[in-house]
Amino acid sequence: MKSLVIPWHEPQFAKIKERILDINRRIEESKEIESLLRGMSGRYIPSGPSGLITRGRDDILPTGRNFYSLDPHRVPTRPAWEVGKKLADALIEKHLKDEGRYPENVAIFWMCNDIMWADGEGMAQIMYLLGVKPLWLSNGRVKGFEIIPLDALNRPRIDVTVRVSGITRDNFPNVIELVDEAVQAVAALDEPSEMNFVRKHTLERMAQDGGNFRDATLRIFCSKPGTYQAGTQLAVYASAWKDEKDLAEVFLYWNGYAYGKGIWGREKHREFGSILKSVDVTYNKVVSDEYDLFGCCCYFGTHGGMTAAARHLSGKDVKTYYGDTREGEHVEVRDLADEIRRVVRTRLLNPRWIEGMKRHGYKGAGDISKRIGRVYGWEATTQEVDDWIFDEIARTFLVNEENKKFFEEHNPWALEEIGRRLIEAWERGLWKPAEDVKEVLKEIYLEIEGWLEDRMGEVSGEFQGGSVDVVTKEEVEFWKKKMQEVLGAQ
């Protein structure tokens, strides 16, 4: 077999070689430890851009610089606009295939990584769903938007309900205002309701709620100014819920603050609940394999919480989708359940990933436990996690003797949390365990409790142990009163 000989002397290959050597040189010039020590000493650290090298951003090299984000007035970029259009088309096409009709309202979790890592692909998707296009200056800055005519759009304008992340809210107010202005402009167009769902829902809300045009066009919501999280994950982790209604109310309570041009954190719970009733799809997306939907509780807390709220308030089987722009040339939109399966197979239940986590001892065990807690969070809020996933989690981490021994030696508290969440999922009816798992799960959990008792020794006072005590607002008078004050008749 002949070996491949690359003719580096030829111009096209010489350029590639030069680029490879340049990237390698800049990687070797990275001085992360040195910069950390300089910073801790109060000394100057050279600045540099941030981003994902996996998305072609080799300008972030060398690392170890005092990184800055980006010019927020340059998003979405022109390339991001093209990706965003593909995302919007893929989402619409999927809903047409699933339901046989256009989605009227897409509820989107708009995270800061869309702007910081993906140059505003998600923002572009929102704008294209609305049927507007960014207007760029010659230097790449966005100066506004223009309406795409219906005959050029060749479909209805899709309404959007955006739960923006707290970091996006606090760092990129200009993009929030631009999207808000686009919503108002589209709602004001003199077009048939069946071709402009933004206008349709705006007029419906004005008629039903007796509201004004401005309130009826509020589409961007977040938690109260100065606060973060969606609230739902706190209720899930504390077992402070009994059914979907409880989670829906918590989500609405925490996130009913409107943002936009001239409105910043105004309390608008009634308007938020009203627009959620028209949601057909909830949506988020992945932009890199470095992060996934089990990487933080905010994913299920916000996307999952929004799904629970939309389903409860509308009484519909609201679809939940996940976009994928890890490769900009191959954009996909899939069911949330498929995205959960993909990440579970490639990471959580991947033996190589598990062995990598085990090398980190106590911390690795804790991180595995956190991820499994988020699997439970997705099931609690959306019921989109297959039973086999919970079965395999139990077999892999509790039944498998080698892995169980690892947790016993390094972090038995993490395995106790895994076992308790599995039992809670079972007892709540969120998971129907396979017979082989059902037979040993509680027995293994009692064994884990024995480990903890041996380590803790004599203790006094109350501690949770294996019991799952469900407490909702109905049992806490102050909490109940506060929720009623804010949510009213929702």
DRENDO-1510 file (C-alpha; in Angstrom, 1 decimal, always signed):
<recs>
REC; n; res; u; v; w
REC; 1; MET; +0.0; +0.0; +0.0 .
REC; 2; LYS; +1.5; +3.3; -1.1 .
REC; 3; SER; +1.7; +6.1; +1.5 .
REC; 4; LEU; +0.1; +9.4; +0.7 .
REC; 5; VAL; +2.5; +12.1; -0.3 .
REC; 6; ILE; +1.2; +15.6; -0.1 .
REC; 7; PRO; +2.8; +18.1; -2.6 .
REC; 8; TRP; +3.3; +20.9; -0.1 .
REC; 9; HIS; +5.2; +22.9; -2.6 .
REC; 10; GLU; +2.1; +23.5; -4.7 .
REC; 11; PRO; +0.4; +26.8; -4.0 .
REC; 12; GLN; -3.0; +25.4; -2.7 .
REC; 13; PHE; -1.3; +23.0; -0.3 .
REC; 14; ALA; +1.3; +25.5; +0.7 .
REC; 15; LYS; -1.4; +27.8; +2.0 .
REC; 16; ILE; -2.9; +24.9; +4.0 .
REC; 17; LYS; +0.5; +24.1; +5.5 .
REC; 18; GLU; +1.1; +27.7; +6.4 .
REC; 19; ARG; -2.3; +27.8; +8.2 .
REC; 20; ILE; -1.7; +24.6; +10.1 .
REC; 21; LEU; +1.7; +25.7; +11.3 .
REC; 22; ASP; +0.3; +29.1; +12.3 .
REC; 23; ILE; -2.5; +27.5; +14.4 .
REC; 24; ASN; +0.0; +25.1; +16.0 .
REC; 25; ARG; +2.3; +28.0; +16.8 .
REC; 26; ARG; -0.5; +30.0; +18.4 .
REC; 27; ILE; -1.6; +27.0; +20.5 .
REC; 28; GLU; +2.0; +26.6; +21.8 .
REC; 29; GLU; +2.1; +30.3; +22.6 .
REC; 30; SER; -1.0; +29.9; +24.9 .
REC; 31; LYS; -0.1; +30.9; +28.4 .
REC; 32; GLU; -3.1; +30.2; +30.6 .
REC; 33; ILE; -1.3; +29.4; +33.9 .
REC; 34; GLU; +1.0; +32.4; +33.4 .
REC; 35; SER; -2.0; +34.7; +32.7 .
REC; 36; LEU; -3.9; +33.4; +35.7 .
REC; 37; LEU; -0.9; +34.1; +38.0 .
REC; 38; ARG; -0.5; +37.6; +36.4 .
REC; 39; GLY; -4.2; +38.3; +37.0 .
REC; 40; MET; -4.0; +37.1; +40.7 .
REC; 41; SER; -1.0; +39.5; +41.1 .
REC; 42; GLY; -3.0; +42.4; +39.7 .
REC; 43; ARG; -0.8; +42.7; +36.6 .
REC; 44; TYR; -1.8; +43.4; +33.0 .
REC; 45; ILE; -3.1; +40.5; +30.8 .
REC; 46; PRO; -3.3; +41.1; +27.0 .
REC; 47; SER; -6.8; +41.1; +25.6 .
REC; 48; GLY; -8.2; +38.8; +22.9 .
REC; 49; PRO; -11.5; +37.6; +21.4 .
REC; 50; SER; -13.6; +34.7; +22.8 .
REC; 51; GLY; -15.5; +32.0; +20.8 .
REC; 52; LEU; -15.5; +28.3; +19.9 .
REC; 53; ILE; -12.5; +27.0; +18.0 .
REC; 54; THR; -14.6; +24.1; +16.9 .
REC; 55; ARG; -16.7; +26.6; +14.9 .
REC; 56; GLY; -13.6; +27.9; +13.0 .
REC; 57; ARG; -12.7; +30.6; +15.4 .
REC; 58; ASP; -9.0; +30.2; +15.4 .
REC; 59; ASP; -8.7; +33.9; +16.1 .
REC; 60; ILE; -9.2; +33.1; +19.8 .
REC; 61; LEU; -5.6; +31.7; +19.8 .
REC; 62; PRO; -3.4; +32.0; +21.7 .
REC; 63; THR; -5.6; +31.3; +24.8 .
REC; 64; GLY; -4.8; +32.8; +28.2 .
REC; 65; ARG; -5.7; +36.3; +27.1 .
REC; 66; ASN; -8.2; +38.6; +28.9 .
REC; 67; PHE; -11.0; +37.8; +26.5 .
REC; 68; TYR; -13.9; +40.0; +25.4 .
REC; 69; SER; -17.1; +38.8; +23.8 .
REC; 70; LEU; -18.1; +40.7; +20.6 .
REC; 71; ASP; -19.7; +43.8; +19.2 .
REC; 72; PRO; -23.4; +43.1; +20.0 .
REC; 73; HIS; -24.4; +45.4; +17.2 .
REC; 74; ARG; -23.0; +43.0; +14.6 .
REC; 75; VAL; -25.4; +40.2; +15.3 .
REC; 76; PRO; -26.8; +38.4; +13.5 .
REC; 77; THR; -23.9; +38.3; +11.1 .
REC; 78; ARG; -24.6; +37.6; +7.4 .
REC; 79; PRO; -23.4; +33.9; +7.7 .
REC; 80; ALA; -25.5; +33.5; +10.8 .
REC; 81; TRP; -28.5; +34.9; +8.9 .
REC; 82; GLU; -28.2; +32.1; +6.4 .
REC; 83; VAL; -28.0; +29.4; +9.1 .
REC; 84; GLY; -31.0; +31.0; +10.9 .
REC; 85; LYS; -33.1; +30.8; +7.8 .
REC; 86; LYS; -32.3; +27.1; +7.4 .
REC; 87; LEU; -33.3; +26.6; +11.1 .
REC; 88; ALA; -36.6; +28.4; +10.6 .
REC; 89; ASP; -37.4; +26.4; +7.4 .
REC; 90; ALA; -36.4; +23.1; +9.1 .
REC; 91; LEU; -38.6; +23.8; +12.1 .
REC; 92; ILE; -41.6; +24.8; +9.9 .
REC; 93; GLU; -41.1; +21.8; +7.7 .
REC; 94; LYS; -41.0; +19.4; +10.6 .
REC; 95; HIS; -44.2; +20.8; +12.1 .
REC; 96; LEU; -45.9; +20.6; +8.8 .
REC; 97; LYS; -44.9; +16.9; +8.6 .
REC; 98; ASP; -45.9; +16.2; +12.2 .
REC; 99; GLU; -49.1; +18.2; +12.4 .
REC; 100; GLY; -50.1; +18.9; +8.8 .
REC; 101; ARG; -50.2; +22.7; +9.4 .
REC; 102; TYR; -48.0; +25.7; +10.1 .
REC; 103; PRO; -47.0; +26.4; +13.7 .
REC; 104; GLU; -48.7; +29.6; +14.8 .
REC; 105; ASN; -46.5; +30.4; +17.7 .
REC; 106; VAL; -43.0; +29.0; +18.6 .
REC; 107; ALA; -41.8; +29.5; +22.1 .
REC; 108; ILE; -38.0; +29.8; +22.1 .
REC; 109; PHE; -35.4; +29.7; +24.9 .
REC; 110; TRP; -32.9; +32.3; +23.6 .
REC; 111; MET; -29.6; +31.7; +25.4 .
REC; 112; CYS; -26.5; +33.9; +25.4 .
REC; 113; ASN; -24.4; +31.2; +23.7 .
REC; 114; ASP; -26.4; +31.9; +20.5 .
REC; 115; ILE; -24.8; +35.4; +20.4 .
REC; 116; MET; -21.4; +34.7; +22.0 .
REC; 117; TRP; -20.7; +31.4; +20.1 .
REC; 118; ALA; -23.0; +31.4; +17.1 .
REC; 119; ASP; -23.1; +35.0; +16.0 .
REC; 120; GLY; -26.9; +35.2; +16.4 .
REC; 121; GLU; -28.1; +32.2; +14.5 .
REC; 122; GLY; -31.0; +31.9; +16.9 .
REC; 123; MET; -31.8; +35.6; +16.6 .
REC; 124; ALA; -31.7; +35.2; +12.8 .
REC; 125; GLN; -34.1; +32.3; +13.1 .
REC; 126; ILE; -36.5; +34.4; +15.2 .
REC; 127; MET; -36.4; +37.2; +12.7 .
REC; 128; TYR; -37.0; +34.9; +9.7 .
REC; 129; LEU; -39.9; +33.2; +11.4 .
REC; 130; LEU; -41.4; +36.7; +11.8 .
REC; 131; GLY; -40.7; +37.4; +8.2 .
REC; 132; VAL; -38.1; +40.2; +8.7 .
REC; 133; LYS; -34.5; +40.6; +7.5 .
REC; 134; PRO; -31.6; +42.4; +9.2 .
REC; 135; LEU; -30.2; +45.5; +7.5 .
REC; 136; TRP; -26.4; +45.7; +7.6 .
REC; 137; LEU; -24.1; +48.7; +7.2 .
REC; 138; SER; -21.0; +48.3; +5.1 .
REC; 139; ASN; -18.9; +47.6; +8.3 .
REC; 140; GLY; -21.2; +44.7; +9.3 .
REC; 141; ARG; -23.1; +46.4; +12.0 .
REC; 142; VAL; -26.9; +45.9; +12.0 .
REC; 143; LYS; -28.8; +49.1; +11.6 .
REC; 144; GLY; -32.3; +47.7; +11.7 .
REC; 145; PHE; -34.5; +45.4; +9.7 .
REC; 146; GLU; -36.8; +45.3; +6.7 .
REC; 147; ILE; -40.1; +43.5; +6.2 .
REC; 148; ILE; -40.0; +40.5; +3.8 .
REC; 149; PRO; -43.1; +40.7; +1.6 .
REC; 150; LEU; -45.5; +37.8; +1.9 .
REC; 151; ASP; -45.1; +36.9; -1.8 .
REC; 152; ALA; -41.3; +36.6; -1.2 .
REC; 153; LEU; -41.7; +34.8; +2.1 .
REC; 154; ASN; -44.1; +32.3; +0.5 .
REC; 155; ARG; -45.6; +31.3; +3.9 .
REC; 156; PRO; -47.4; +32.8; +6.9 .
REC; 157; ARG; -45.5; +34.9; +9.4 .
REC; 158; ILE; -44.9; +32.7; +12.5 .
REC; 159; ASP; -45.4; +34.3; +15.9 .
REC; 160; VAL; -42.7; +33.8; +18.6 .
REC; 161; THR; -42.7; +33.9; +22.3 .
REC; 162; VAL; -39.2; +34.3; +23.7 .
REC; 163; ARG; -37.9; +33.4; +27.1 .
REC; 164; VAL; -34.6; +35.2; +27.0 .
REC; 165; SER; -31.8; +34.1; +29.4 .
REC; 166; GLY; -30.7; +36.5; +32.1 .
REC; 167; ILE; -27.2; +36.8; +30.7 .
REC; 168; THR; -28.6; +37.8; +27.3 .
REC; 169; ARG; -30.9; +40.3; +29.0 .
REC; 170; ASP; -28.2; +41.9; +30.9 .
REC; 171; ASN; -25.4; +41.9; +28.3 .
REC; 172; PHE; -27.2; +42.4; +25.0 .
REC; 173; PRO; -30.2; +44.7; +25.5 .
REC; 174; ASN; -29.9; +46.0; +21.9 .
REC; 175; VAL; -30.8; +42.6; +20.3 .
REC; 176; ILE; -33.8; +42.3; +22.6 .
REC; 177; GLU; -35.0; +45.7; +21.5 .
REC; 178; LEU; -34.5; +45.0; +17.9 .
REC; 179; VAL; -36.5; +41.8; +18.0 .
REC; 180; ASP; -39.2; +43.6; +20.0 .
REC; 181; GLU; -39.4; +46.3; +17.4 .
REC; 182; ALA; -39.7; +43.6; +14.7 .
REC; 183; VAL; -42.6; +42.0; +16.5 .
REC; 184; GLN; -44.5; +45.3; +16.7 .
REC; 185; ALA; -43.8; +46.1; +13.1 .
REC; 186; VAL; -45.1; +42.7; +11.9 .
REC; 187; ALA; -48.2; +42.9; +14.2 .
REC; 188; ALA; -49.1; +46.3; +12.7 .
REC; 189; LEU; -49.0; +45.0; +9.0 .
REC; 190; ASP; -52.4; +45.1; +7.2 .
REC; 191; GLU; -52.3; +41.4; +6.3 .
REC; 192; PRO; -54.8; +38.5; +6.6 .
REC; 193; SER; -54.7; +36.8; +9.9 .
REC; 194; GLU; -54.1; +33.4; +8.3 .
REC; 195; MET; -50.9; +34.8; +6.8 .
REC; 196; ASN; -49.7; +36.8; +9.8 .
REC; 197; PHE; -50.0; +34.9; +13.1 .
REC; 198; VAL; -48.4; +37.7; +15.0 .
REC; 199; ARG; -51.2; +40.0; +14.0 .
REC; 200; LYS; -53.8; +37.3; +14.6 .
REC; 201; HIS; -52.7; +36.7; +18.2 .
REC; 202; THR; -52.2; +40.4; +18.9 .
REC; 203; LEU; -55.8; +41.2; +17.8 .
REC; 204; GLU; -57.2; +38.2; +19.7 .
REC; 205; ARG; -55.4; +39.4; +22.9 .
REC; 206; MET; -56.6; +42.9; +22.5 .
REC; 207; ALA; -60.2; +41.7; +22.1 .
REC; 208; GLN; -60.1; +39.1; +24.9 .
REC; 209; ASP; -58.1; +40.9; +27.5 .
REC; 210; GLY; -59.2; +44.4; +26.7 .
REC; 211; GLY; -55.5; +45.4; +26.4 .
REC; 212; ASN; -53.7; +47.9; +24.3 .
REC; 213; PHE; -51.5; +47.2; +21.2 .
REC; 214; ARG; -48.3; +47.5; +23.2 .
REC; 215; ASP; -49.2; +45.0; +25.8 .
REC; 216; ALA; -50.6; +42.7; +23.2 .
REC; 217; THR; -47.3; +42.7; +21.3 .
REC; 218; LEU; -45.1; +41.7; +24.3 .
REC; 219; ARG; -43.2; +38.6; +23.3 .
REC; 220; ILE; -39.9; +38.7; +25.2 .
REC; 221; PHE; -39.9; +37.6; +28.8 .
REC; 222; CYS; -37.5; +36.7; +31.5 .
REC; 223; SER; -37.2; +36.6; +35.3 .
REC; 224; LYS; -37.3; +39.7; +37.4 .
REC; 225; PRO; -34.5; +42.2; +36.8 .
REC; 226; GLY; -31.4; +41.3; +38.8 .
REC; 227; THR; -32.5; +37.6; +39.1 .
REC; 228; TYR; -31.7; +34.5; +37.1 .
REC; 229; GLN; -33.0; +31.0; +36.6 .
REC; 230; ALA; -36.5; +30.0; +35.6 .
REC; 231; GLY; -37.7; +28.8; +39.0 .
REC; 232; THR; -38.9; +25.5; +37.7 .
REC; 233; GLN; -35.6; +23.7; +38.4 .
REC; 234; LEU; -35.8; +24.8; +42.0 .
REC; 235; ALA; -39.2; +23.3; +42.4 .
REC; 236; VAL; -38.1; +20.0; +40.7 .
REC; 237; TYR; -35.0; +19.6; +42.8 .
REC; 238; ALA; -37.0; +20.4; +46.0 .
REC; 239; SER; -39.8; +18.0; +45.1 .
REC; 240; ALA; -42.1; +21.0; +45.5 .
REC; 241; TRP; -44.6; +20.0; +43.0 .
REC; 242; LYS; -47.3; +17.4; +42.4 .
REC; 243; ASP; -48.4; +17.8; +38.8 .
REC; 244; GLU; -47.8; +19.8; +35.6 .
REC; 245; LYS; -50.0; +22.6; +36.9 .
REC; 246; ASP; -47.7; +23.2; +39.8 .
REC; 247; LEU; -44.6; +23.5; +37.5 .
REC; 248; ALA; -46.5; +25.7; +35.1 .
REC; 249; GLU; -47.5; +28.1; +37.8 .
REC; 250; VAL; -43.9; +28.3; +39.2 .
REC; 251; PHE; -42.6; +29.0; +35.7 .
REC; 252; LEU; -45.2; +31.7; +35.1 .
REC; 253; TYR; -44.6; +33.2; +38.5 .
REC; 254; TRP; -40.8; +33.5; +37.9 .
REC; 255; ASN; -40.8; +34.6; +34.3 .
REC; 256; GLY; -43.7; +36.9; +33.8 .
REC; 257; TYR; -41.5; +40.0; +33.3 .
REC; 258; ALA; -41.6; +41.7; +29.9 .
REC; 259; TYR; -38.6; +43.2; +28.1 .
REC; 260; GLY; -38.3; +45.3; +25.0 .
REC; 261; LYS; -38.1; +48.8; +23.6 .
REC; 262; GLY; -39.1; +51.1; +26.4 .
REC; 263; ILE; -40.2; +48.2; +28.7 .
REC; 264; TRP; -37.6; +46.6; +30.9 .
REC; 265; GLY; -38.7; +44.1; +33.5 .
REC; 266; ARG; -42.3; +45.2; +33.7 .
REC; 267; GLU; -44.5; +42.8; +35.5 .
REC; 268; LYS; -46.8; +41.2; +32.9 .
REC; 269; HIS; -47.7; +37.8; +34.1 .
REC; 270; ARG; -51.2; +37.9; +32.6 .
REC; 271; GLU; -49.9; +38.8; +29.2 .
REC; 272; PHE; -47.3; +36.1; +29.4 .
REC; 273; GLY; -49.9; +33.5; +30.3 .
REC; 274; SER; -52.1; +34.7; +27.5 .
REC; 275; ILE; -49.6; +34.4; +24.7 .
REC; 276; LEU; -48.4; +31.0; +26.0 .
REC; 277; LYS; -51.8; +29.6; +25.3 .
REC; 278; SER; -51.2; +29.9; +21.6 .
REC; 279; VAL; -47.9; +28.1; +21.6 .
REC; 280; ASP; -47.6; +25.1; +19.3 .
REC; 281; VAL; -43.9; +24.3; +19.7 .
REC; 282; THR; -41.2; +25.0; +22.3 .
REC; 283; TYR; -37.6; +25.1; +21.1 .
REC; 284; ASN; -33.9; +25.4; +21.9 .
REC; 285; LYS; -30.8; +24.4; +20.0 .
REC; 286; VAL; -27.3; +23.0; +20.4 .
REC; 287; VAL; -24.4; +24.8; +18.8 .
REC; 288; SER; -21.4; +22.7; +20.0 .
REC; 289; ASP; -20.6; +19.2; +21.4 .
REC; 290; GLU; -18.8; +20.9; +24.2 .
REC; 291; TYR; -22.2; +21.7; +25.8 .
REC; 292; ASP; -25.5; +19.9; +25.8 .
REC; 293; LEU; -29.0; +19.9; +27.4 .
REC; 294; PHE; -27.7; +18.0; +30.5 .
REC; 295; GLY; -24.9; +20.5; +31.1 .
REC; 296; CYS; -27.0; +22.9; +33.3 .
REC; 297; CYS; -30.3; +22.8; +35.1 .
REC; 298; CYS; -31.3; +26.0; +33.2 .
REC; 299; TYR; -32.0; +23.9; +30.1 .
REC; 300; PHE; -34.8; +21.8; +31.6 .
REC; 301; GLY; -35.8; +24.6; +34.0 .
REC; 302; THR; -36.5; +27.0; +31.2 .
REC; 303; HIS; -37.2; +25.0; +28.1 .
REC; 304; GLY; -38.9; +22.3; +30.1 .
REC; 305; GLY; -40.7; +24.7; +32.3 .
REC; 306; MET; -42.0; +26.7; +29.3 .
REC; 307; THR; -43.2; +23.4; +27.8 .
REC; 308; ALA; -45.1; +22.5; +30.9 .
REC; 309; ALA; -46.6; +26.0; +31.1 .
REC; 310; ALA; -47.7; +26.0; +27.4 .
REC; 311; ARG; -49.2; +22.5; +27.7 .
REC; 312; HIS; -51.1; +23.3; +30.9 .
REC; 313; LEU; -52.4; +26.7; +29.8 .
REC; 314; SER; -53.3; +25.7; +26.2 .
REC; 315; GLY; -54.6; +22.2; +27.0 .
REC; 316; LYS; -52.8; +21.1; +23.8 .
REC; 317; ASP; -50.1; +18.5; +23.2 .
REC; 318; VAL; -47.4; +21.1; +22.5 .
REC; 319; LYS; -44.5; +19.8; +20.5 .
REC; 320; THR; -41.0; +20.3; +21.7 .
REC; 321; TYR; -38.1; +20.5; +19.2 .
REC; 322; TYR; -34.4; +20.9; +19.4 .
REC; 323; GLY; -32.2; +22.5; +16.7 .
REC; 324; ASP; -28.7; +21.4; +15.8 .
REC; 325; THR; -26.2; +23.8; +14.2 .
REC; 326; ARG; -23.0; +22.0; +15.2 .
REC; 327; GLU; -22.3; +21.9; +11.5 .
REC; 328; GLY; -23.6; +25.0; +9.8 .
REC; 329; GLU; -23.8; +23.2; +6.5 .
REC; 330; HIS; -26.0; +20.5; +7.9 .
REC; 331; VAL; -28.7; +22.1; +10.0 .
REC; 332; GLU; -31.2; +19.9; +11.7 .
REC; 333; VAL; -34.4; +20.2; +13.8 .
REC; 334; ARG; -35.4; +17.1; +15.8 .
REC; 335; ASP; -37.8; +16.1; +18.6 .
REC; 336; LEU; -36.5; +16.9; +22.1 .
REC; 337; ALA; -36.8; +13.1; +22.8 .
REC; 338; ASP; -34.4; +12.4; +20.0 .
REC; 339; GLU; -31.9; +15.0; +21.3 .
REC; 340; ILE; -32.1; +13.4; +24.8 .
REC; 341; ARG; -31.5; +10.0; +23.3 .
REC; 342; ARG; -28.5; +11.3; +21.3 .
REC; 343; VAL; -26.8; +12.9; +24.3 .
REC; 344; VAL; -27.5; +10.0; +26.6 .
REC; 345; ARG; -25.9; +7.5; +24.2 .
REC; 346; THR; -22.9; +9.6; +23.2 .
REC; 347; ARG; -22.1; +10.9; +26.7 .
REC; 348; LEU; -24.0; +9.8; +29.8 .
REC; 349; LEU; -24.0; +6.1; +29.1 .
REC; 350; ASN; -20.8; +6.1; +27.0 .
REC; 351; PRO; -18.2; +3.9; +28.8 .
REC; 352; ARG; -15.4; +6.1; +27.6 .
REC; 353; TRP; -17.1; +9.2; +29.0 .
REC; 354; ILE; -17.8; +7.4; +32.3 .
REC; 355; GLU; -14.2; +6.4; +32.7 .
REC; 356; GLY; -13.1; +9.9; +32.0 .
REC; 357; MET; -15.3; +11.2; +34.8 .
REC; 358; LYS; -14.1; +8.5; +37.2 .
REC; 359; ARG; -10.6; +9.9; +36.8 .
REC; 360; HIS; -11.8; +13.0; +38.7 .
REC; 361; GLY; -12.8; +11.1; +41.8 .
REC; 362; TYR; -15.2; +13.0; +44.1 .
REC; 363; LYS; -15.8; +15.7; +41.5 .
REC; 364; GLY; -16.4; +13.3; +38.6 .
REC; 365; ALA; -19.0; +11.3; +40.7 .
REC; 366; GLY; -20.7; +14.6; +41.6 .
REC; 367; ASP; -20.9; +15.7; +38.0 .
REC; 368; ILE; -22.4; +12.3; +36.9 .
REC; 369; SER; -25.0; +12.7; +39.6 .
REC; 370; LYS; -25.9; +16.2; +38.5 .
REC; 371; ARG; -26.4; +15.1; +34.9 .
REC; 372; ILE; -28.7; +12.3; +36.0 .
REC; 373; GLY; -30.6; +14.8; +38.1 .
REC; 374; ARG; -31.1; +16.8; +34.9 .
REC; 375; VAL; -32.4; +13.8; +33.1 .
REC; 376; TYR; -35.0; +13.5; +35.8 .
REC; 377; GLY; -35.7; +17.2; +35.4 .
REC; 378; TRP; -36.5; +16.8; +31.7 .
REC; 379; GLU; -38.9; +14.0; +32.5 .
REC; 380; ALA; -40.6; +15.9; +35.2 .
REC; 381; THR; -41.2; +18.9; +33.0 .
REC; 382; THR; -41.8; +17.4; +29.6 .
REC; 383; GLN; -42.2; +13.6; +29.9 .
REC; 384; GLU; -39.9; +13.1; +26.9 .
REC; 385; VAL; -37.4; +10.7; +28.5 .
REC; 386; ASP; -37.8; +7.0; +27.5 .
REC; 387; ASP; -38.1; +4.4; +30.3 .
REC; 388; TRP; -35.1; +2.5; +28.9 .
REC; 389; ILE; -32.9; +5.5; +29.7 .
REC; 390; PHE; -33.7; +5.3; +33.4 .
REC; 391; ASP; -33.3; +1.6; +33.3 .
REC; 392; GLU; -29.8; +1.9; +31.8 .
REC; 393; ILE; -28.9; +4.6; +34.3 .
REC; 394; ALA; -29.8; +2.3; +37.1 .
REC; 395; ARG; -28.0; -0.7; +35.6 .
REC; 396; THR; -24.9; +1.4; +34.8 .
REC; 397; PHE; -24.4; +3.3; +38.0 .
REC; 398; LEU; -26.2; +1.3; +40.7 .
REC; 399; VAL; -26.3; -2.3; +39.6 .
REC; 400; ASN; -22.8; -2.4; +38.0 .
REC; 401; GLU; -20.5; -3.4; +40.8 .
REC; 402; GLU; -17.4; -1.7; +39.5 .
REC; 403; ASN; -19.1; +1.7; +39.1 .
REC; 404; LYS; -21.0; +1.3; +42.4 .
REC; 405; LYS; -17.6; +0.6; +44.1 .
REC; 406; PHE; -16.2; +3.8; +42.6 .
REC; 407; PHE; -19.1; +5.9; +44.1 .
REC; 408; GLU; -18.7; +4.1; +47.5 .
REC; 409; GLU; -15.0; +5.0; +47.7 .
REC; 410; HIS; -15.1; +8.5; +46.2 .
REC; 411; ASN; -18.6; +10.0; +46.7 .
REC; 412; PRO; -21.4; +7.9; +48.1 .
REC; 413; TRP; -23.6; +11.0; +48.5 .
REC; 414; ALA; -23.7; +11.4; +44.7 .
REC; 415; LEU; -24.9; +7.8; +44.3 .
REC; 416; GLU; -27.5; +8.3; +47.0 .
REC; 417; GLU; -28.8; +11.3; +45.0 .
REC; 418; ILE; -29.0; +9.2; +41.9 .
REC; 419; GLY; -30.8; +6.4; +43.7 .
REC; 420; ARG; -33.3; +8.8; +45.3 .
REC; 421; ARG; -34.1; +10.5; +42.0 .
REC; 422; LEU; -34.7; +7.2; +40.3 .
REC; 423; ILE; -37.0; +6.1; +43.2 .
REC; 424; GLU; -38.9; +9.5; +43.0 .
REC; 425; ALA; -39.3; +9.1; +39.2 .
REC; 426; TRP; -40.7; +5.6; +39.8 .
REC; 427; GLU; -43.1; +6.6; +42.6 .
REC; 428; ARG; -44.4; +9.6; +40.7 .
REC; 429; GLY; -45.2; +7.4; +37.7 .
REC; 430; LEU; -42.7; +9.1; +35.5 .
REC; 431; TRP; -40.8; +5.9; +34.9 .
REC; 432; LYS; -41.9; +2.3; +34.8 .
REC; 433; PRO; -38.8; +0.3; +35.7 .
REC; 434; ALA; -37.9; -3.0; +34.0 .
REC; 435; GLU; -38.5; -6.0; +36.2 .
REC; 436; ASP; -34.8; -6.7; +36.8 .
REC; 437; VAL; -34.3; -3.1; +37.9 .
REC; 438; LYS; -37.4; -2.9; +40.0 .
REC; 439; GLU; -36.3; -6.0; +42.0 .
REC; 440; VAL; -33.0; -4.5; +43.1 .
REC; 441; LEU; -33.4; -0.7; +43.1 .
REC; 442; LYS; -34.7; -0.2; +46.6 .
REC; 443; GLU; -32.4; -2.9; +48.0 .
REC; 444; ILE; -29.4; -1.1; +46.5 .
REC; 445; TYR; -30.6; +2.2; +47.9 .
REC; 446; LEU; -30.8; +0.8; +51.4 .
REC; 447; GLU; -27.2; -0.4; +51.0 .
REC; 448; ILE; -26.2; +3.1; +50.0 .
REC; 449; GLU; -27.9; +4.5; +53.0 .
REC; 450; GLY; -25.9; +2.1; +55.1 .
REC; 451; TRP; -22.7; +3.5; +53.7 .
REC; 452; LEU; -23.8; +7.0; +54.6 .
REC; 453; GLU; -24.8; +6.0; +58.1 .
REC; 454; ASP; -21.4; +4.4; +58.7 .
REC; 455; ARG; -19.6; +7.6; +57.5 .
REC; 456; MET; -21.9; +10.0; +59.4 .
REC; 457; GLY; -21.8; +8.2; +62.7 .
REC; 458; GLU; -24.1; +9.6; +65.4 .
REC; 459; VAL; -26.3; +12.4; +64.1 .
REC; 460; SER; -29.2; +14.3; +65.7 .
REC; 461; GLY; -32.1; +16.2; +64.2 .
REC; 462; GLU; -34.0; +15.6; +61.0 .
REC; 463; PHE; -32.4; +14.5; +57.8 .
REC; 464; GLN; -34.1; +13.5; +54.5 .
REC; 465; GLY; -32.8; +10.0; +54.0 .
REC; 466; GLY; -34.6; +8.1; +51.3 .
REC; 467; SER; -38.0; +9.8; +51.8 .
REC; 468; VAL; -39.3; +12.2; +49.1 .
REC; 469; ASP; -41.4; +14.8; +50.9 .
REC; 470; VAL; -43.6; +16.6; +48.4 .
REC; 471; VAL; -44.5; +20.1; +49.5 .
REC; 472; THR; -46.4; +22.6; +47.3 .
REC; 473; LYS; -47.9; +26.1; +47.8 .
REC; 474; GLU; -51.0; +24.5; +49.2 .
REC; 475; GLU; -49.1; +23.5; +52.3 .
REC; 476; VAL; -47.3; +26.8; +52.7 .
REC; 477; GLU; -49.7; +29.7; +53.3 .
REC; 478; PHE; -47.3; +32.5; +52.6 .
REC; 479; TRP; -46.1; +30.9; +49.3 .
REC; 480; LYS; -49.7; +30.3; +48.3 .
REC; 481; LYS; -50.8; +33.9; +49.0 .
REC; 482; LYS; -47.8; +35.3; +47.1 .
REC; 483; MET; -48.5; +33.1; +44.1 .
REC; 484; GLN; -52.2; +34.1; +44.1 .
REC; 485; GLU; -51.2; +37.8; +44.3 .
REC; 486; VAL; -49.0; +37.6; +41.3 .
REC; 487; LEU; -50.8; +35.1; +39.1 .
REC; 488; GLY; -54.3; +36.1; +39.9 .
REC; 489; ALA; -56.8; +34.0; +38.0 .
REC; 490; GLN; -54.2; +32.3; +35.8 .
</recs>
